[in-house]
Amino acid sequence: MSAQGDTAPDQVARLLAMVPYLLARGEVRLDDAAAHFGTDADQIERDLRLLFMTGLSPGLPGDLIEVDLEALEGDRVIRVDNADYLARPVRFSPAEATALVVALRTMADSAPEGAADVIARTLAKLEEAAGAEGEDLLRLHVTPTPLEASAVVPVLRSAIAHGHQVEITYHVPSRDQESRRVVDPRGIARVEDLLYLDAWCHTAQGDRAFRVDRILAATELDTDVADKGARPRDLTGGWFTDAETTTVTLRLAPPARWVVEYYQVTDQRPGPDGTIDVDLEVASEQWAQALLFRLAPHATLLAPAGWVEAFAQQARAALGLYEDDGVDS
């Protein structure tokens, strides 16, 4: 597990910098490496355990980076070997170079100012290396997608860079309504084909991930975010809490346990008489009611309390339709 506030991208970036750092010095005290990378010794040890499983394809023992952590005169010293290939010039095939140029030019128009400078320098180096032989490659032009070209993206990136709050107008599809709220933006992440704004929402009083294509308008405010030290979450592999979701707790009998396999359950606990209690995020009360009717009589709504009575009334009304239909059996 990574150190507090450490994300998978943080670890990858640190590992990419760690190998040349260690190779250039031959041997490094563990505490010195931790101080250099702004983390603790335990995190560096976790990084090293991952590092010794990396190397050239096909990943046979002789292809992997060798990492040695040895106790020496009261200190723990790191040594890295079999990673000399990282010092060799990188040579791209035409297909690899094309993919890299396309990716960089896709990022260029929507990247924040600091990253945009790095992308421009990298593209310039590729152009210089390609020369006349790469003329066709360098004529590649990439048009940003409508999502990345959205007018709200530069506003959000500017607010993130300046540490300012943002007022957004957000479309809530589950109710087909627009919601206006003030958020503290932390970062923008791409997940598959969508962009998400990771932020603290002052209206919901919690962390939220807003789909950028549902942000209808955004205004950067003069007010600073509440926590300037807050770092963006790693949204690439986790559950997204959208702007308008509610945690519901269901008690499921065995015939309804398929819910755990079919929906993203955030927590589950044993219940009485062979049942299980599960928590899941839902977009609306109407969606939760529809699910409960599907699960009846094998599920019970436990929370939120305000929805329990509302569902009981809906169930009684539905039952009344059958009892009062005037049809003789």
N, C-alpha and C positions, 0 to 999 in steps of 0.2 A: 504494500500500500504506500502511495506517495505521501510526502510530507504535506501538512496542512496547506491548502491553497495551491498545491502542485497539481498540474494537469498533465494528460498524456502528451500534448504538444510541448509543454515545458520540458518534460523528460527527454523527448526526442531531440529537441534543440540542445539540451545540455549534453547528451551523448555524442552528438555530432561535433560539438566543441571539445569534448573531453578527450577523445582519442588523439587528435594532434597535440593537445596540451600535454598529455602524458608521454607521448612519443618524443616530443621535443626535449623533455626533461629527464628521460631515462627512468627515474624513480621519484615518487612524490609522496610525502607524508599524507595520510588519509585526512587529517585535520586541516592541512594546508589546502588540499583539493576542495574540501567542504567550504572553507572560507572563500576560496577563489570563485566558486560557483554560487555563493550565497545561499547555501543550504546546510544541512547537518550531516555528520558522519554516517548515521544510519541510512540516510537517503542515498549517499554516494555508494555505500555497500550494496543497496538494492539495485542501483544503476549498474554496478560492476557485475552483479549476477545476471543481469540481462545482456550485458555487453559480451560476456564470454559465450553466449549462444548465437552471436552474429558473426557474419563473415561472407566469403564468396560462395556463390552457388556451386555445387549442390549441397553445401553445408556439411560435408564430411569432417571428421575431427581435424584433419590437416588443413582445412579451409577456414576454420574458425579462429577468431581473435583469442589469444592466450592472455589471461589476466591472473596475476599473482598478487595476493595480499599477505604480506609477511610481517611478523613481529620482529622489530629490529631496534635494540637498545631502548626498549620501553615504548617505542612508537610503532604504529602500523604503517607499512610502506607499500605503495602500489607500484607494480611494474606491468607493462603491457608489451606483448610481442606478437609476431606474426600478423602485423597490421601495416607493413611497409607499403602494400599496394595502395593504401590511401594517399600516399605521397606522390604517386605517379600521376601524370597528366590524364585527365578524363578524355576519352575518345568516344564520341557519339556516332552511332550509325545514322544514315539519313532519316530513317523512321523515328529514331529517338530524338534527333535534333528537331524534326518537324513537330513532334508532340510537345517538346519543351517550349518552342517558340509560340505555338498555339496557346499553351497554358499561360505563359507569361503575358502575352498580348490580351488574353481574356481578362487577366487580373489587373492589367495596367490602368484601365479607365475607372475602376471602382476601388482601387487600393487607397489606403490613407497616405498622407504626404510622405512620411518616412519610408514606407514600403514601396511607394511609387518610385522613389529615387533609386532604391536597390534594384527594382525590376528594370528600370531604364538602363542602369549601368550593366546589368547582366545581358540584356538584349544587345547593347553596344559591343560587348565582348564576343557574343556569338556572331554578330555581323562581321567583326574584324577577323575572327577565326575562319568563318565560312568563305570569305573572299569571293572571287569570281565564280568559283565552283558552286557556291551556295546561293547564286543570284536568284534562282527560282524560289528557294526556301525563304529568302529575305523579302520577297514580294508578297508573302502571305499577309493577308489582312483579316483581322478577327473583329466582327461586330458584336458589341456587348449584347447580352440577352435583355429583353424588356425589364426583367427583374433587376439586373445589375445597373441598368440605365435609369431606374426609377428615381424621380426627383427627391424622394425622401432619403436615399442612401447617403449622398454627400452631407445632408443635414445631420444625420445620425453619426457619421464618422467625425464630423467637425465637433459635435458635442462630446463624443468620447475622447477626442484628442485634447479638448479644453477642460474636461471634467465638469461639464455643465449639464443641468437637467434638460429634459425634452418634454414638451407637451405633444402628445400624439392623439390622433383620431383613429380609432381602431374598429374594424368591422367584425362583429361577433356573428359568425354564420349560423350558429345554433339558434339564434333568436332573430336573425336578420336585422340587427340593430347596430347603430354606431355608438361607440363609447369614447368619451374624451377623458384622458387621464394624464398625470405627470409622472414621469419615470426617471430613474437614475440609470443611464445606459452604461454597460460595461464592455460590450463587444458585439461584433456581428460574426456569425458562424454559418458556413454552408454545410448543409446536411442533404446529401443526394442532390436533388434539383431545387432545393428551397433555401432561402436565406432566413435566419432567425436573429432577432435582436434579443440579447440576454440583458436583462435589466431588473432593478428593484422597482416594483410598482407601488406608489404611495396610496393608490386607491385600494388595492387588494392587500396592502401591507405584507408583501411577500415577494420572493423571487418569481419571475415570470419569463417565458420565452415567447416573444411575439413574432408571428410570421410576418416578414417584411412586406409580402404582397398583399397583406390585409391592413397595413398601415396606410390610411387614406391621405393623411397629412401629418407633417412633423414640423415643429418650430423649436429651434434651440433657444433656451432661456438664459438670462444673465445669472441665474442662481446656480451655485455650485452643488454638486451631488453631495449627499449626506456623508458618504464614506469614500474619501478619495483613494484609500488604499485597497478598495474592493477589486478583485480580479475576475475576469470573465470565467464562467464555468465551462467545463468540457462538455459540449452538447452532442458530440459525435456518436456516443453510444448509449445515451441514457434516455430516460422518459422525459418528454417535454411537457411542462406545465404551462398551458396556454393562458391567455389573459382572463378567460372566463371559465374556469373549471372548479368543481367542488369535490371534495373527498367524501365518498359514501362508504359505509360499512354494511356488508351483507352477511347474514348467517346462512350458509349453504348446507343443505342435506346432501348425502351422497349422489342422488340423481342430478344435482345441479353443479357438481364440482367441475364440470367441463368449462365453467367460466374462467377458472384459473389458467387453463391451457389456451383459451381463445382471446382473452382480454389481458391488458397489461396491468396486473395486480401489483400494487406497491408494497403490500404487507399481508401476511396471513398468519392466523393463530388457531390452535385447536379450540373447538367449541364443545358444548355439552352433547352427550348422546351421539357421538360420531360425526358431529357437524364441524365446519370450519368457518371462522370469521375472516373476511377478506376486506381490504381497503382498495378502492380503485378511484381514479379520477374520471369524472363525467362532465360533459359539456353543458348539460341542462337537466332540470328536474324532469322534463317531459321524456328525455331519453332514459333516465333511470326508471321511470314508471313503466315504460314500454318493456324494458329488460325484465322487471319484476313480474309483469304479466306473463312473459314468456316462461319464466322460471316457476311460476305458481304450480303447486303449493309447496315447492321444495326450497324456497328462499324467503328470508325475512329481512326487512330493512331495519337496521339498528340505529343508524345515524346518517345525516344530521337530524336532530330531533324535530325540527320544523317540517321536514319532509315526511316523517312517519305518519302523522295524523292525516296529512294531505293524501298520501297513498291509500290509507285505510278508507277515506271517504270515496276515493275513486273506485276502489275495489267494491265497496258497498253499492255504489251507484251502478256499476257494471252488473253485479249480481242481481240488483233489482230489476234490470231490464229482462232478465230471464224469468224472474219470479212473477212479473206483472205483464207478460206478453199476451195473456188472455187465451192462450192455446191450451186446450184440454189434452192431457196426456193419455 
